[in-house]
Amino acid sequence: MFTGIIENIGIINKIQKHDNSIKLFVSSSFLLSDIKIGDSITVNGVCLTVSDFSDDDFIFDVVQETLDVTNLKFLHNDSQVNLERSMLLSSRIDGHIVQGHVETVGEIVDIKVFENQTELFIKIGDEYLKYCIHKGSIAIDGVSLTIADINKNIIKVAIIPYTLKNTILNTLEVGGIVNIETDMLSKYVEKMIDNKEN
């Protein structure tokens, strides 16, 4: 489990491509201080397992299924990525409960910059809109955000300067692709309703 509060921005040092997977080599001195093999870390909101590490980076294996539904397939050397370690039971949940199970990607269709906030307008597939509600939670590239508005299949999220400065959201451009994880509570509610109807 994660909170959607990004701890660090990592850099892709190397990508090894295999038939049905890739190895990501990510550098981040902040996280290397207490990382171990088997730890879970979200990379742009995708929960990955540390398979190895060195003095310079840590390594993740990413399978084809994950590449198919996330923006990790677009990464290249020197790409920046949002990083968050799994939450501790003793920690406050400052964002919302995030599983790191990215469901789909969305497209940035507009960006509006104001003095105290930046607004992102993200187009999402119709099948995922049912999990989005006004003032509900959503994770965008692993960042816990609140849905400020929904217009047809476009959601609006507002980002404060601190979040913009400390995540890769400040690098986004119109046409960019972001990872989407909707609020898991809505899926539990849907499941309970379906079970009652059946």
GUPA-678817 format. One record per atom (N, C-alpha, C, O): atom name; x, y, z; residue number from 0. Coordinates in steps of 0.2 Angstrom, whole numbers, plus 5000, padded with zeros to 4 digits. Each point is the difference from the previous one (the first is absolute). Example, Ala and Ser with C-alpha at 12.3 -4.5 7.8 and 13.67 -1.06 7.14 Angstrom:
BEGIN
  name     u     v     w  resi
     N  5066  4972  5039     0
    CA  4996  5006  5000     0
     C  5004  5006  5000     0
     O  5005  4999  5003     0
     N  4993  5006  4993     1
    CA  5004  5006  5001     1
     C  4996  5005  5003     1
     O  5003  5006  5001     1
This chain:
BEGIN
  name     u     v     w  resi
     N  5004  4994  5000     0
    CA  4996  5006  5000     0
     C  5004  5006  5000     0
     O  5006  5000  5003     0
     N  4992  5006  4994     1
    CA  5003  5006  4999     1
     C  4995  5005  5002     1
     O  4994  4999  5001     1
     N  5009  5008  4999     2
    CA  4996  5005  5002     2
     C  4999  5005  4994     2
     O  4996  5005  5001     2
     N  5008  4995  4994     3
    CA  5000  5005  4995     3
     C  5003  5006  5001     3
     O  5000  5005  4997     3
     N  5004  4995  5009     4
    CA  5005  5005  5001     4
     C  5007  4999  4998     4
     O  5003  4996  5003     4
     N  4999  5007  4992     5
    CA  5006  4998  4996     5
     C  5006  5002  5005     5
     O  5000  5006  5003     5
     N  5005  4989  4998     6
    CA  5006  5002  5004     6
     C  5006  5002  4997     6
     O  5004  5004  5002     6
     N  4996  4994  4991     7
    CA  5006  5002  4997     7
     C  4999  5000  4992     7
     O  4996  4996  4998     7
     N  5008  5007  4998     8
    CA  5000  5000  4993     8
     C  5006  4996  4998     8
     O  5006  5002  5002     8
     N  4993  4992  4995     9
    CA  5006  4996  4997     9
     C  5002  5001  4993     9
     O  4996  5003  4997     9
     N  5009  4995  5001    10
    CA  5003  5000  4993    10
     C  5001  4994  4997    10
     O  5003  4995  5004    10
     N  4995  5003  4990    11
    CA  5001  4994  4997    11
     C  5007  5000  4997    11
     O  5002  5004  4996    11
     N  5002  4992  5007    12
    CA  5007  4999  4998    12
     C  5001  4996  4994    12
     O  5004  5001  4995    12
     N  4992  4993  5004    13
    CA  5000  4995  4995    13
     C  4994  4996  5000    13
     O  4997  4999  5004    13
     N  5002  4999  4989    14
    CA  4994  4996  4999    14
     C  5002  4994  4996    14
     O  5003  5001  4995    14
     N  4997  4993  5008    15
    CA  5001  4994  4996    15
     C  4994  4997  4998    15
     O  4995  4998  5003    15
     N  5005  5001  4990    16
    CA  4994  4997  4997    16
     C  5000  4992  4999    16
     O  5006  4998  4998    16
     N  4989  4999  5004    17
    CA  5000  4992  4999    17
     C  4994  4999  4996    17
     O  4996  5004  4998    17
     N  5003  4990  5000    18
    CA  4994  4998  4996    18
     C  4993  5002  5002    18
     O  4996  5003  4997    18
     N  5003  4996  5010    19
    CA  4993  5001  5002    19
     C  5001  5005  5007    19
     O  4996  4999  5004    19
     N  5010  5004  4997    20
    CA  5000  5004  5006    20
     C  5006  5005  4999    20
     O  5004  5000  4995    20
     N  4997  5004  5010    21
    CA  5006  5005  5000    21
     C  5003  5000  5007    21
     O  4996  4998  5005    21
     N  5010  5004  4995    22
    CA  5003  5001  5007    22
     C  5001  5008  5000    22
     O  5003  5003  4996    22
     N  4995  5000  5009    23
    CA  5000  5007  5002    23
     C  5006  5001  5005    23
     O  5000  4997  5005    23
     N  5005  5007  4993    24
    CA  5005  5002  5005    24
     C  4999  5007  5002    24
     O  5000  5005  4996    24
     N  4998  4996  5010    25
    CA  4998  5007  5003    25
     C  5005  5002  5005    25
     O  5001  4997  5005    25
     N  5001  5010  4994    26
    CA  5004  5003  5005    26
     C  4996  5004  5005    26
     O  4996  5004  4998    26
     N  5006  4996  5008    27
    CA  4997  5004  5005    27
     C  5003  4999  5007    27
     O  4999  4996  5003    27
     N  5006  5009  4998    28
    CA  5004  4999  5006    28
     C  4996  5000  5007    28
     O  5001  4997  5005    28
     N  4993  5007  4994    29
    CA  4996  5000  5006    29
     C  4997  4993  5002    29
     O  5000  4999  5006    29
     N  4998  4998  4989    30
    CA  4997  4993  5002    30
     C  5005  4995  5001    30
     O  4998  4995  5003    30
     N  5008  5005  4994    31
    CA  5005  4995  5001    31
     C  5002  4999  5007    31
     O  5003  4995  5001    31
     N  4996  5010  5003    32
    CA  5003  5000  5007    32
     C  4997  4994  5004    32
     O  5003  4998  5004    32
     N  4991  5000  4994    33
    CA  4997  4994  5004    33
     C  4996  4996  4996    33
     O  4995  4997  5002    33
     N  5007  5002  4992    34
    CA  4996  4995  4995    34
     C  5003  4993  5001    34
     O  5006  4999  5001    34
     N  4990  4996  4998    35
    CA  5002  4993  5000    35
     C  4996  4997  4994    35
     O  4995  5002  4998    35
     N  5008  4992  5000    36
    CA  4997  4996  4995    36
     C  4993  4997  5003    36
     O  4999  4998  5005    36
     N  4996  5003  4990    37
    CA  4993  4998  5002    37
     C  4996  5006  5002    37
     O  4994  4999  5001    37
     N  5009  5007  5000    38
    CA  4996  5005  5002    38
     C  4995  5002  4995    38
     O  5002  5000  4994    38
     N  4992  5003  5007    39
    CA  4996  5003  4995    39
     C  5000  5007  5000    39
     O  5001  5004  5005    39
     N  5000  4999  4989    40
    CA  5000  5007  4999    40
     C  4996  5002  4994    40
     O  5000  4996  4995    40
     N  4996  5009  5005    41
    CA  4997  5002  4994    41
     C  5004  5004  4996    41
     O  5004  5005  5002    41
     N  4996  4994  4991    42
    CA  5004  5004  4995    42
     C  4994  5003  4996    42
     O  4997  4996  4996    42
     N  5002  5010  5004    43
    CA  4995  5004  4997    43
     C  4993  4996  5001    43
     O  4995  5000  4996    43
     N  5004  4998  5011    44
    CA  4994  4997  5002    44
     C  4999  4993  4999    44
     O  4995  4997  5002    44
     N  5010  5000  4995    45
    CA  5000  4993  4998    45
     C  5004  4996  5006    45
     O  5006  5001  5001    45
     N  4991  4994  5003    46
    CA  5003  4997  5005    46
     C  5005  4995  4997    46
     O  4998  4995  4996    46
     N  5008  5005  5005    47
    CA  5006  4996  4998    47
     C  5004  4997  5005    47
     O  5000  5003  5006    47
     N  5003  4992  4993    48
    CA  5004  4996  5005    48
     C  5007  5001  4999    48
     O  5002  4999  4994    48
     N  5002  5003  5011    49
    CA  5007  5001  4999    49
     C  5003  4993  4999    49
     O  5000  4996  5005    49
     N  5003  5002  4989    50
    CA  5003  4994  4999    50
     C  5008  5000  5001    50
     O  5003  4994  5001    50
     N  5000  5012  4999    51
    CA  5007  5000  5002    51
     C  5002  5007  5000    51
     O  4996  5005  4999    51
     N  5010  4997  5004    52
    CA  5002  5007  5000    52
     C  5008  5000  5001    52
     O  5003  4995  5001    52
     N  4999  5011  4998    53
    CA  5007  5001  5000    53
     C  5001  5007  5004    53
     O  4996  5002  5003    53
     N  5011  5000  4997    54
    CA  5001  5007  5003    54
     C  4997  5005  4996    54
     O  4999  5006  5003    54
     N  4999  4993  4991    55
    CA  4998  5006  4995    55
     C  4992  4999  4999    55
     O  4997  5006  4999    55
     N  5000  4989  5001    56
    CA  4993  4999  4998    56
     C  4997  4994  5003    56
     O  5004  4995  5003    56
     N  4990  5004  4996    57
    CA  4996  4994  5002    57
     C  4996  4998  4994    57
     O  4999  5004  4995    57
     N  5000  4990  5005    58
    CA  4997  4996  4993    58
     C  4994  4997  5001    58
     O  4998  4997  5005    58
     N  4997  5005  4990    59
    CA  4994  4997  5000    59
     C  4999  4996  4994    59
     O  5002  5002  4994    59
     N  4994  4992  5006    60
    CA  4998  4996  4995    60
     C  4993  5002  4998    60
     O  4995  5000  5004    60
     N  5003  5002  4990    61
    CA  4994  5002  4998    61
     C  4997  4996  4994    61
     O  5003  4999  4995    61
     N  4992  4997  5007    62
    CA  4997  4995  4995    62
     C  4996  5004  4995    62
     O  4998  5006  5000    62
     N  5000  4990  4994    63
    CA  4997  5003  4994    63
     C  4993  5003  5002    63
     O  4998  5005  4998    63
     N  4998  4991  5007    64
    CA  4994  5002  5002    64
     C  5000  5007  5003    64
     O  4995  5004  4998    64
     N  5010  4997  5006    65
    CA  5000  5007  5003    65
     C  5002  5005  4995    65
     O  4997  5006  5000    65
     N  5007  4992  4995    66
    CA  5002  5005  4995    66
     C  4994  5002  4996    66
     O  4999  5006  4997    66
     N  4997  4989  5002    67
    CA  4994  5001  4995    67
     C  4995  5005  5003    67
     O  4997  5004  4996    67
     N  5002  4997  5011    68
    CA  4995  5004  5002    68
     C  5003  5006  5004    68
     O  4996  5004  5003    68
     N  5010  4997  4997    69
    CA  5003  5006  5003    69
     C  5005  5004  4995    69
     O  5001  4998  4994    69
     N  5001  5008  5009    70
    CA  5005  5004  4996    70
     C  5007  4998  5000    70
     O  5004  5004  4998    70
     N  4997  4991  5006    71
    CA  5007  4998  5001    71
     C  5004  4998  4993    71
     O  5006  5000  5000    71
     N  4990  4998  4995    72
    CA  5002  4998  4994    72
     C  5003  5006  4996    72
     O  5004  4999  4995    72
     N  4995  5007  5007    73
    CA  5002  5006  4997    73
     C  5007  5003  5003    73
     O  5003  5005  4998    73
     N  4999  4991  5008    74
    CA  5006  5003  5003    74
     C  5006  4999  4996    74
     O  5000  4995  4996    74
     N  5005  5009  5005    75
    CA  5007  4999  4997    75
     C  5005  5003  5004    75
     O  4998  5002  5006    75
     N  5008  4997  4992    76
    CA  5006  5002  5005    76
     C  4999  5007  5001    76
     O  4998  5005  4996    76
     N  5003  4997  5011    77
    CA  4999  5007  5003    77
     C  4993  5002  5001    77
     O  4999  5006  5002    77
     N  4996  4990  4996    78
    CA  4993  5001  5002    78
     C  5000  5001  5008    78
     O  5003  4997  5004    78
     N  4993  5008  4998    79
    CA  4998  5001  5007    79
     C  4994  4996  5002    79
     O  4995  4999  4996    79
     N  5005  4998  5010    80
    CA  4994  4996  5002    80
     C  4999  5002  5008    80
     O  5004  5001  5004    80
     N  4989  4999  4997    81
    CA  4998  5000  5007    81
     C  5001  4994  5004    81
     O  4999  4995  4998    81
     N  5004  5006  5008    82
    CA  5001  4994  5004    82
     C  4997  5000  5007    82
     O  5000  5006  5003    82
     N  4997  4989  5000    83
    CA  4998  4999  5006    83
     C  5001  4993  5003    83
     O  4998  4996  4997    83
     N  5004  5004  5009    84
    CA  5001  4993  5003    84
     C  4993  4999  5003    84
     O  4996  5004  5002    84
     N  5003  4989  5000    85
    CA  4994  4998  5003    85
     C  4999  5003  5007    85
     O  5005  5001  5003    85
     N  4989  5000  4999    86
    CA  4999  5004  5006    86
     C  5001  4995  5006    86
     O  5000  4994  5000    86
     N  5002  5009  5006    87
    CA  5001  4997  5006    87
     C  4993  5000  5004    87
     O  4997  5005  4999    87
     N  5002  4990  5005    88
    CA  4994  5000  5004    88
     C  5000  5006  5005    88
     O  4994  5002  5002    88
     N  5012  5000  4999    89
    CA  5000  5005  5005    89
     C  4999  5007  4997    89
     O  5001  5005  5004    89
     N  4999  4996  4990    90
    CA  5000  5006  4996    90
     C  4993  5003  5000    90
     O  4995  4996  4999    90
     N  5004  5011  5000    91
    CA  4994  5003  4999    91
     C  4999  4999  4992    91
     O  5004  4999  4996    91
     N  4989  5000  5002    92
    CA  4999  5000  4993    92
     C  4998  5007  4998    92
     O  4994  5002  5001    92
     N  5011  5002  4996    93
    CA  4999  5007  4999    93
     C  4996  5000  4993    93
     O  4997  5006  4999    93
     N  5004  4989  4997    94
    CA  4996  5001  4993    94
     C  4994  4995  5001    94
     O  4995  5002  5003    94
     N  5005  4993  4993    95
    CA  4994  4995  5001    95
     C  5003  4993  4998    95
     O  5006  5000  4998    95
     N  4991  4995  5004    96
    CA  5002  4993  4999    96
     C  5001  4999  4992    96
     O  4995  4999  4997    96
     N  5011  4999  5001    97
    CA  5002  4999  4993    97
     C  5003  4993  5000    97
     O  5004  4998  5004    97
     N  4994  4998  4992    98
    CA  5002  4993  4999    98
     C  5006  4999  4995    98
     O  5004  4996  5001    98
     N  4997  5009  4995    99
    CA  5005  4999  4995    99
     C  4998  4996  4994    99
     O  5005  4998  4996    99
     N  4989  5001  5004   100
    CA  4997  4996  4994   100
     C  4997  5004  4995   100
     O  4994  5001  5000   100
     N  5010  5002  4996   101
    CA  4998  5004  4994   101
     C  4995  4997  4996   101
     O  5002  4994  4997   101
     N  4992  5009  5002   102
    CA  4995  4997  4996   102
     C  5001  5002  4992   102
     O  4998  4996  4996   102
     N  5004  5010  5003   103
    CA  5000  5002  4993   103
     C  5004  5007  5000   103
     O  5003  5002  5005   103
     N  4997  5001  4989   104
    CA  5004  5006  4999   104
     C  4995  5005  4998   104
     O  4995  4999  4997   104
     N  5007  5007  5004   105
    CA  4996  5006  4998   105
     C  5004  5005  4996   105
     O  5006  5000  5000   105
     N  4991  5004  4996   106
    CA  5003  5005  4996   106
     C  4999  5007  5002   106
     O  4994  5002  5002   106
     N  5011  5002  4999   107
    CA  5000  5007  5002   107
     C  4997  5004  4994   107
     O  5003  5000  4995   107
     N  4991  5003  5006   108
    CA  4997  5003  4994   108
     C  5001  5008  5001   108
     O  4999  5004  4995   108
     N  5002  4998  5011   109
    CA  5001  5007  5001   109
     C  5004  5001  5007   109
     O  4999  4996  5005   109
     N  5004  5010  4996   110
    CA  5004  5002  5006   110
     C  4999  5007  5001   110
     O  5001  5004  4995   110
     N  4996  4998  5011   111
    CA  4999  5007  5001   111
     C  5004  5002  5006   111
     O  5000  4996  5005   111
     N  5004  5009  4995   112
    CA  5005  5002  5005   112
     C  4998  5006  5003   112
     O  4999  5005  4997   112
     N  5000  4995  5010   113
    CA  4998  5006  5003   113
     C  5005  5002  5006   113
     O  5005  4996  5000   113
     N  4995  5009  5003   114
    CA  5005  5002  5005   114
     C  5001  4995  5006   114
     O  5005  4998  5002   114
     N  4989  4999  5000   115
    CA  5001  4995  5006   115
     C  4998  4993  4998   115
     O  5000  4996  5005   115
     N  4998  5003  4989   116
    CA  4999  4993  4998   116
     C  5000  4999  4993   116
     O  5000  5004  4996   116
     N  5001  4989  5002   117
    CA  5000  4998  4993   117
     C  4995  4995  4999   117
     O  4999  4996  5004   117
     N  4997  5005  4991   118
    CA  4994  4996  4999   118
     C  5002  4995  4994   118
     O  5002  5003  4994   118
     N  4997  4991  5007   119
    CA  5001  4995  4994   119
     C  4993  4997  4998   119
     O  4996  4999  5004   119
     N  5003  5001  4990   120
    CA  4994  4997  4997   120
     C  5002  4993  4996   120
     O  5004  5000  4996   120
     N  4993  4995  5007   121
    CA  5002  4993  4998   121
     C  4994  4996  4997   121
     O  4995  4999  5003   121
     N  5006  4999  4991   122
    CA  4995  4996  4997   122
     C  5001  4993  5002   122
     O  5006  4997  4999   122
     N  4989  5000  5003   123
    CA  5000  4993  5003   123
     C  4995  4996  4996   123
     O  4994  5002  4998   123
     N  5007  4991  5001   124
    CA  4995  4996  4997   124
     C  4994  4999  5003   124
     O  5000  5001  5006   124
     N  4994  4999  4990   125
    CA  4994  5000  5003   125
     C  4999  4994  5006   125
     O  4996  5001  5005   125
     N  5007  4994  4994   126
    CA  4999  4994  5005   126
     C  5003  5001  5007   126
     O  4998  4997  5004   126
     N  5006  5009  4996   127
    CA  5003  5001  5007   127
     C  4997  5006  5003   127
     O  5001  5002  5006   127
     N  4995  5002  4990   128
    CA  4997  5006  5003   128
     C  4995  4998  5005   128
     O  4999  5004  5005   128
     N  4998  4990  4995   129
    CA  4995  4998  5005   129
     C  5003  5000  5007   129
     O  4997  5000  5005   129
     N  5010  5000  4996   130
    CA  5004  5000  5006   130
     C  5002  5007  5002   130
     O  5003  5000  5005   130
     N  4995  5005  4991   131
    CA  5002  5006  5001   131
     C  4994  5005  5003   131
     O  4995  5000  4996   131
     N  5006  5003  5009   132
    CA  4995  5004  5003   132
     C  5003  5007  5002   132
     O  5006  5001  5001   132
     N  4990  5004  4998   133
    CA  5002  5007  5002   133
     C  5002  5000  5007   133
     O  4996  4998  5005   133
     N  5010  5005  4997   134
    CA  5003  5000  5006   134
     C  5003  4993  5003   134
     O  5002  4999  5005   134
     N  4997  4996  4990   135
    CA  5003  4993  5002   135
     C  5008  5000  4998   135
     O  5003  5005  4997   135
     N  5000  4990  5006   136
    CA  5007  4999  4999   136
     C  5002  4996  4994   136
     O  4996  4996  4997   136
     N  5010  5006  5000   137
    CA  5003  4997  4994   137
     C  5007  5000  5001   137
     O  5003  5005  5002   137
     N  5001  4990  4995   138
    CA  5007  5001  5000   138
     C  5002  5001  4993   138
     O  4998  4996  4995   138
     N  5006  5009  5003   139
    CA  5002  5002  4994   139
     C  5008  4999  5000   139
     O  5003  5004  5003   139
     N  5000  4991  4993   140
    CA  5007  4998  5001   140
     C  5002  4999  5007   140
     O  5006  5002  5002   140
     N  4990  4996  5002   141
    CA  5001  4998  5007   141
     C  4999  5006  5005   141
     O  5001  4999  5006   141
     N  4997  5006  4991   142
    CA  4999  5006  5005   142
     C  4992  5000  5002   142
     O  4996  5000  4996   142
     N  5003  5000  5010   143
    CA  4993  5001  5003   143
     C  4997  5007  4999   143
     O  5003  5005  5002   143
     N  4992  4995  4994   144
    CA  4997  5006  4998   144
     C  4992  5000  5001   144
     O  4997  4994  5000   144
     N  5000  5012  5000   145
    CA  4993  5000  5001   145
     C  4997  5002  4993   145
     O  5002  5005  4997   145
     N  4992  4992  5001   146
    CA  4997  5002  4994   146
     C  4996  5006  5001   146
     O  4995  5000  5004   146
     N  5007  5005  4993   147
    CA  4996  5007  5001   147
     C  4994  5001  4995   147
     O  4996  5003  5002   147
     N  5004  4993  4993   148
    CA  4995  5001  4995   148
     C  5000  4994  4995   148
     O  5005  4997  4999   148
     N  4989  5001  4999   149
    CA  4999  4995  4994   149
     C  4996  5003  4995   149
     O  4994  5002  5001   149
     N  5008  4998  4993   150
    CA  4996  5002  4994   150
     C  5001  4995  4995   150
     O  5005  4999  4996   150
     N  4989  4997  5003   151
    CA  5000  4995  4995   151
     C  5006  4995  5002   151
     O  4999  4997  5006   151
     N  5006  5001  4990   152
    CA  5005  4996  5002   152
     C  5006  5003  5002   152
     O  5006  4997  4999   152
     N  4994  5009  5003   153
    CA  5006  5004  5002   153
     C  4999  5002  5007   153
     O  4995  5003  5002   153
     N  5010  4995  5002   154
    CA  5001  5002  5007   154
     C  5004  5006  5001   154
     O  5005  5001  4996   154
     N  4994  5003  5009   155
    CA  5005  5006  5001   155
     C  5002  4999  5007   155
     O  4997  4998  5005   155
     N  5010  5002  4996   156
    CA  5003  5000  5007   156
     C  5004  5006  5001   156
     O  5003  5003  4995   156
     N  4997  5000  5011   157
    CA  5004  5006  5001   157
     C  5006  4998  5004   157
     O  5000  4996  5005   157
     N  5006  5007  4993   158
    CA  5006  4998  5004   158
     C  5003  5006  5003   158
     O  5001  5005  4997   158
     N  5001  4995  5009   159
    CA  5003  5005  5004   159
     C  5007  5001  4998   159
     O  5003  4995  4998   159
     N  5000  5010  5003   160
    CA  5007  5001  4998   160
     C  5005  4995  5003   160
     O  5005  4998  4997   160
     N  4994  5000  5010   161
    CA  5005  4996  5003   161
     C  5000  4993  4996   161
     O  5005  4997  4999   161
     N  4989  5000  5000   162
    CA  4999  4994  4996   162
     C  5003  5001  4993   162
     O  5004  4995  4998   162
     N  4995  5010  4999   163
    CA  5003  5001  4993   163
     C  5007  5000  5000   163
     O  5004  4997  4996   163
     N  4999  5006  5009   164
    CA  5007  5001  5001   164
     C  5004  4993  5002   164
     O  5005  4999  4997   164
     N  4991  4997  5007   165
    CA  5003  4994  5002   165
     C  4998  4993  4997   165
     O  5001  4995  5003   165
     N  4996  5006  4991   166
    CA  4998  4994  4996   166
     C  5002  5001  4993   166
     O  5002  5006  4998   166
     N  4997  4989  4998   167
    CA  5001  5001  4992   167
     C  4994  5003  4997   167
     O  5000  5001  4994   167
     N  4995  5001  5010   168
    CA  4994  5003  4997   168
     C  5002  5007  4996   168
     O  4997  5002  4996   168
     N  5009  5001  5007   169
    CA  5002  5006  4997   169
     C  5003  5000  4993   169
     O  5001  5004  4996   169
     N  5000  4989  5002   170
    CA  5003  4999  4993   170
     C  4994  4998  4995   170
     O  5002  5000  4994   170
     N  4992  5000  5008   171
    CA  4995  4998  4996   171
     C  4998  5005  4994   171
     O  5001  5006  5002   171
     N  4997  4992  4992   172
    CA  4998  5004  4995   172
     C  4994  4997  4997   172
     O  4998  4994  5001   172
     N  4998  5011  4995   173
    CA  4994  4998  4997   173
     C  5002  4994  4995   173
     O  5005  5001  4996   173
     N  4991  4994  5004   174
    CA  5002  4994  4996   174
     C  5003  4994  5004   174
     O  5001  4995  4998   174
     N  5002  5007  5008   175
    CA  5004  4995  5004   175
     C  4995  4995  5003   175
     O  4994  5001  5000   175
     N  5009  4993  5001   176
    CA  4996  4994  5003   176
     C  5002  4999  5007   176
     O  5006  5000  5002   176
     N  4989  5000  5002   177
    CA  5001  4999  5008   177
     C  4996  4993  5002   177
     O  4995  4998  4997   177
     N  5008  4999  5008   178
    CA  4997  4994  5003   178
     C  4994  5002  5004   178
     O  5001  5005  5004   178
     N  4994  4991  4996   179
    CA  4994  5001  5004   179
     C  4998  4994  5005   179
     O  5000  4995  4997   179
     N  4999  5007  5009   180
    CA  4998  4995  5005   180
     C  4994  5004  5003   180
     O  5001  5004  5004   180
     N  4993  4993  4995   181
    CA  4994  5003  5003   181
     C  4999  4997  5007   181
     O  5004  4996  5002   181
     N  4992  5007  5002   182
    CA  4999  4999  5007   182
     C  4997  4993  5001   182
     O  4995  4998  4997   182
     N  5009  4998  5007   183
    CA  4998  4993  5000   183
     C  4993  4999  5004   183
     O  4997  4995  4999   183
     N  5002  5010  5005   184
    CA  4993  4999  5004   184
     C  4994  5000  4996   184
     O  4995  4996  5001   184
     N  5006  5008  4993   185
    CA  4994  5000  4995   185
     C  4999  4993  4997   185
     O  4994  4998  4999   185
     N  5012  4998  5001   186
    CA  4999  4993  4997   186
     C  4997  4995  5004   186
     O  4996  4996  4998   186
     N  5005  5005  5009   187
    CA  4997  4996  5005   187
     C  4993  5001  5000   187
     O  4996  4995  5001   187
     N  5002  5011  4999   188
    CA  4993  5002  5000   188
     C  4996  4997  4994   188
     O  4995  4997  5001   188
     N  5008  5004  4993   189
    CA  4998  4997  4994   189
     C  4999  4992  5001   189
     O  4995  4997  4998   189
     N  5010  5000  5005   190
    CA  5000  4993  5001   190
     C  4994  4998  5004   190
     O  4997  4995  4999   190
     N  5002  5008  5007   191
    CA  4995  4999  5005   191
     C  4993  5000  4996   191
     O  4996  4996  5002   191
     N  5003  5010  4994   192
    CA  4994  5001  4997   192
     C  4998  4994  4995   192
     O  4995  4998  5000   192
     N  5010  5000  4996   193
    CA  5000  4995  4995   193
     C  4998  4993  5004   193
     O  4995  4996  4997   193
     N  5008  5003  5009   194
    CA  4998  4994  5003   194
     C  4993  5000  5003   194
     O  4997  4994  5000   194
     N  5001  5011  5002   195
    CA  4993  5001  5003   195
     C  4995  4999  4994   195
     O  4995  4997  5001   195
     N  5006  5005  4993   196
    CA  4996  5000  4994   196
     C  5000  4993  4998   196
     O  4995  4998  4997   196
     N  5010  4998  5004   197
    CA  5001  4993  4997   197
     C  4997  4995  5006   197
     O  5000  4994  4999   197
